[in-house]
Amino acid sequence: MPKVKPSEKQPFDEAEMEKILWACDVYDTRGAYGEGNHHRLRAFVLVLRYTGLRIRDVVTLKRSAVKD
């Protein structure tokens, strides 16, 4: 069996988060959702950042599960 060394994951620093959120703001507005793409993508990224949930968990998250 191959031996895999676990590597410690570090959260994004402030500069990286600023770039990620900037990319949300310049995301393409074409398509079915139009201008709302920016807001949905930003919300998606922020939920991932502050909850530690996996992408699949955030995608399937129901509005009723979110408080405040």
Steps between C-alpha positions, in 0.01 A plus 500: 500500500629849422577714800337842497628771730211706632551868436358766725250728328507869577206738453525769235673817617339843463663574163382169355146552629496849353590354159236228528228750592616732220461208257142455623425862411635468145335164432304485174140627524379323188269204538178421680583681824656816360606764750417272794800280416731736689296484819446124492865426432616734778254341745618153395867589558431663835298202624787271402750725676321551829331163551765253387235302314586305188391633160234230468358588841474869411343427161228289664452732799137600548406857585309371803831369642650850506421727793570874520 
